Amino acid sequence: MTTMNLTIDPWLPVLLDTGRCEPLSLRDTFARAPEIRDLALRPHERIAVMRLLLCITHAALDGPADRKEWRACRSRIAPSVAKYLARPEIGGAFNLFGEGPRFLQVTDLKPAKADDDEEGSSPGKLDMALASGNNATLFDHAGSGAERVIEASSHALNLLAFQCFSPGGTIGVALWGGKPTLEWAKYPKPAPGQSAHAPCLPGSMLHTLLRGSNLLETLHLNLLNKELVAQALGEDRWGKPVWEKMPASAADKAAVANATLTYLGRFVPLARAIRLGEDSGSLLLANALDFPSYDEGFREPTATIILRSDGEKRAPLGASLERAPWRQLHALAVRRFSQDTTGGPLALDNLQERGRRVGDAG
């Protein structure tokens, strides 16, 4: 049986200041953050991983509470995270396989029908760069039925990115906690369900992160304080990471509200109900939670909010094939923000002096 725990097993590719690229565990990533120059990832993976690292940092610090605490917390990040991840109930939530809690997977997930072939789907579905069915990609022309050998470390990265960026559409139905997953149709008759976009995707939004000279500085620059979150997102929106308050099903109202309506709950989202097979070669996939978009009252902290060209509606600034991101720097660099106005990503509030650089609009 395959075993892997993201806190102690290497899976996250980083670029060290020596110029060498190697995979690290979460513990080693935080312990060696000052010598890590960058993450060696594709854009969507970078955004998803940064959200995970920031969520862990916030949870370990239980803050920062305000700007003053933010200024002083940088040296406490690594030791606080080490203690946090060493807690059995936290470290155990980062298992990729096995009985009990799993990282971004639901525990009680079963096929809607005993002979449902969705359980035999390939985990390659979680890698959005791979071909699926008849849809070839630039670097992959294999079909969905092709035999793929995927390393456990790739499963972890694919799972995280898929939960953040999975597009909405037709999806299979499964039983989660004994009840059919959200947006099912004609259950128990064999009919597909529907899913909404994962929270990082609506409007093809651009995500902006501040980039420092090493990973520790990058993490510190992008940490928001509790006062700022309350001001920008609303009171009582701090929340807990999803692994600390995992929904037992879509009917678990308190846990679902934390996962979909709070800052930390949404950072590492549970957009899809997923269960990897113990042999790591199969996958059960269905819809999980629906995440309110900006139109429905929640602003992603890394998004830039603009007034649309029609002048009637505010919306996240999105990627465009007709306009490169650098042409939107005037919008991306706006430090003003509030719940009801246009403005740039919230981490810009951390920039107190000149010389910082804004990077990585993904």
N, C-alpha and C positions, 0 to 999 in steps of 0.2 A: 504493500500500500504506500502511495506517495505521501510524504509528510513535508510540511514547510510552514515556518512561522516568519512573518515579515519583519518581526523585531530583531531576530537573531540570524536569519539566513540571508545571504546576499541576493539581491534582486534589482536594486535601483542603480542604473549606470550613471556614474558621475565622472567629471573631468577634474583631476587633481592639479595642484599648482606645478607639479613636475611635468605636466603634459600627458600623463598616462591616464587612460580611461579604464575604470574597473567598476564592477558591481559591489554595492555595499548593503548591509542590513540597515534598518531604521536606526538602531542603536549606534552603529558605527557612523552613519551619515551625520547624526547630530554631534557625536563625539569628535568627529574630524571636520566639522563644518568650516573652521577657519582655513583649512588647507584645501577645501573644495572650491575650485574656480567656478564651476557651473554644472548644471545637469545635462547629461548627454542624451537628450530626448527630442522627439518630434514636437511641434508646437502644441497640439492638443494634449499630448502626454505631459508636457511641461506644466501646463495650466493645472491639470488634474493632480499631479504630484505636488505642486506648490500648495494647492488647497489642502492636501493631506498633511503636509509638513506644518503648515500654519495652524491647522486645526489641532494637531498634536501639541504644538507649542502653546497655544492659547489654553488648552485643557490642563497642561502641566503647570502653567503659571497661574491658572485661574484668573486670567486678566491679560494684559495690564488693566488696572482699574481706571487710570486717567493718564494725561500726558506726562505728568511728573514720574509716575511709575514706569511709563513706557521708556523714558529717557534712561532710567537706571536698570532696566531688566535684561539688557543684552548679555551680561556676564552670567546671568542666572539661567539662561535658556538650556544649555547643555546639561548641567547637573539636575535641573528640574525635570527635564524630559527623561533622563536616565532613571530617576526615581519613579516617574509616572509609568514608563513602559515596564519596569520591573514588578509592578503590582500584578499578582496572578490573574485577577479578573480583567485587567487591561491587556496584558501580554497574550492571554488566551484568546482574546477577541480577534487577534491578528493571525490565527491559524488559517491556512488556505484549504486544508482538507481535514478529515477526521470527524468524530462525533462532537456534539456541542457547538458553541458559537464558532462562526467562521467569518472571515473578513468580507464584508459587503455581500454576504450570501444569507438567505433566509433558512432557518432550521427546518421548519415543517413544510416543505414544498414537495408535492407529489403530482404526477401526471393527472390530468382531468379524467382520463380513462386508463384502465389497466394496461391496454395495448397501445397507448399513445406513443408514437415513434419519436416524439419531440425529445424524449429522454435520451435518445441516441444521437442527437445533433452534435456537430463538431464544435469544440471550444474555439475553433477558428472564427466563428461568428463574432466573437468579442474583439477581434482585431479588425478595425474598420479600414485598414489598408489592404486587406486580403480580398481576393475575388470571392463572390458569393453567387451561386447559381450560374447564370449566363453573363453576369456582369464582371468582365475582366477589369483589372486595374493596370496602371502603368508598369508595375513591377511584379504582377502576379496574374497568371492566366489560368490557374487551376480552378475547377468548379467546386461547388459546395460538397460534392461527394468524394472529393480527392482525399487520399490519406495524408494527413498532416501530423508531423511530430512537433509538438509545442512544449518547450521547457516550462517547468513550474514557475521560474522567474518571469517568463513572458506572460503566463496566466495572470500573475499578480498585477502587472502593469496594464494588460489589456482589460482586466476586470475594472480597475480603477477608472481608466479613461472611458470605458463604455458606460459606466454609471453616470459619468459627468456629461457625455456628449452623444448618447444614443438618440437618434432621430425618432420622431413619432411615426406611427403608421400601424399597419396590420401586424399582430403579434399573436403567438399561441396563448392558450388559456391553461392554467394549472390550478391546483388546489393549494392554497396557502392558509395554514391553520384550519384546514377542513372546509374552507370556503373558496369559491372561484375568484380568481384575480380580477382586478378592476377592469371595467369596460368590456366585460365579456358579452357575447351575444348568443342567445338561444341555448344557453347551457341547460341541460347536459347534452343537447344535440351537438354534433361535431361542427362547430363554426368558430372562426377566428375572433379574437378580441381586438381592441384598438388601444394604442398607447399615445400619450402626449410626449413632446420633446423633453429630454433631460434638461436640468436647469441651466446648463452652460450654453445651450444651443439656440433658444428662441431669437428670431430676428437676425441670425448669424452674427450675434454680438461679438464685438472686439473686447478682449480681456487685457487689461493693462496692469503690469506688475513693475514695481521698482526694482532695479538691479544694482547690487553692490559689488564690491571687489571680490567678495567670497560669499559662500552660501550663508554663513552666520550673519553677515551684514545684510544680505538680501532678505532673509527671514525677518530680521529686526525692522527693516524699512517697511515691510508690508504688514506688520502687526497693527491691528486697530485696537484702540482702548475701549473700555465699556461705555464711557461717557460719549464717545464719538458714535458708537453703534446705536446707542439709545437716541441720539440726536438725528442720525441719518436714516435709521430703519424703524425706529419706534421703541417705546418702552417694552421691557420684558421680551426683547428679541435676541438676547445673548444665547441662551440655550445650552445644550450639551451635545457632544459628538454622538453620531448615530450608534456607535459601538457601546456607548454607555447607557443608551436607552433605545435598544433595538425593538421595533414594533413586532409583536407576536403575529399580527395579521393586519390587513388594511382596516379592520374594525377597531384596532387598538388606538382610540382617539387621542389620548394624552401623548403617546409615543409618536403617532403620526403627526400631530401638531408640532412637536419638537423637531421632527425630521424635516418638515416642509416649510415651517414658518419662522425658524430661528437662524441666526447667523451661523453658529457652529453646527447645527443640525443639517443645514443645506450644504455646508462646505464639502462634505464627503457624502454624496447623496445615495439614496436607495431608490433609484428610478426604475430599476428592473428587478424582478424576483428571479434570482439565479441560484442554481445549485450545480457545482461541478461534480462529475462522477468521481468515485474514489480512484478509478484507474487513470484519472486526468485526461481521458480520451473522449468523454461524453459530457453533455450539458443539458440541463433543463432550464428553459428560459420563458418567462412570461412578464406581464406588466406588474409593477409594484405600486409605487406612490406617484400621485400627480403633484407637480410643483407649481404653485402660482407664479406667473410671469410678472413683468413690470406692469402690464395692463391690469393685472389682477391684484396689484398692491404690494409686490415685493421687488426691491431693487437688488441686483447682484452687486456686491461691493467693488468688484473689479471692472464693472461696466461704466461706460460714459453715456449720460442721458442727454439727448439733443431734442430740439424742437423740429419736427419733420418739416419738409419743404412746403407742405400745404399750410403750415402754421397753425394747425388745429389740434395737434396731438404730440405729446412727448413720447419718445421711444429710445431704447438702447441704440447706440451707434453700432451699425453692423458692417461686416466685411463686404466688399463689393469687387466684382471682376472689372469694373470700369474705373475704379478709383483706388489707388494704392494707399495703405494706412498712413504713410508719411504726409499725404495731402490732408489728413484729418488732425494733424498735430495741434492746430489751434483749438480743437474741441477736446482732444485727449489730455491736454495740459491745463484745463480749467480746474482750479482748486476749489472753487465755490461748490457747495453741495447743500442739499436739504432733502426732505422726503418728497417735496412737491415741485421742485424746480429742476432745470437742466444743471449739469455739472459733471466734472470728471470723476475718475476712480477715487475712492475714499482714502486710499493710502497716500495720496498726494498731500494730505494734511500733515504727514510726518516730515515733510521737507521744510526745514527751518533755515537753511542757508543755501547759498549758491554753490554750484559745483556738483550737485547731485545730478544724476542723469535718469531720465525716464526710459525704460526699455521694455522690450518684449510685448508688443501688442500682438496678440495671437488670435 
